[in-house]
Amino acid sequence: NSSVARNKTLIPIASVERLHSATNPTNPLRFRDICDSIQSTGVYLYSPCLHDDVSSAAISKGIQSYECRQFPRASGYPEDPATGIAAASLASSLRRRRENMNERGSSTTSTSSSQGYAIFQGTAMGRPSKIGIRFLPNNSSVNHHEDTQENDELLFCSGMVEVLSTSEISI
């Protein structure tokens, strides 16, 4: 499990094709029980991808792209087309793994080479979204938050979701 707010279970999938062929859990009560047993609010499937919406300039700046799917534990719907918390959890987990690899000397890539992530979600269900995640040092010129330590990083999440019908929006 990984979390920036609520635990998500991150599951890597070998290819985008396999990711898109995954189906939502057919027994919601059993799925909820399984999630509860591992203290998770749902599963987040992900696969690295090359995406037309990520420019070669962004790739050269270390933006990594992932296609994802979110199956929530018990939200009243089987799949979520855009999940900022899960995308941020994935980006944080991938970044932490890279840092751990660098500390063990198993990679020559510096942690700063990956400054952000482009997370694509909702594609398989026909409701595409793009969530951008980036990390900045806390001592950057952007806001300094009093509740962070000097060496902590700030995580920024932004995104775009296509709204197919205003009847789907409730305020």
Salt bridges, closest charged atoms under 4 A:
ASP36 OD1 - ARG73 NE 2.44
GLU67 OE2 - HIS20 NE2 3.43
GLU79 OE1 - ARG69 NH2 2.76
GLU153 OE2 - ARG95 NH2 2.70
GLU168 OE1 - ARG127 NH2 2.85
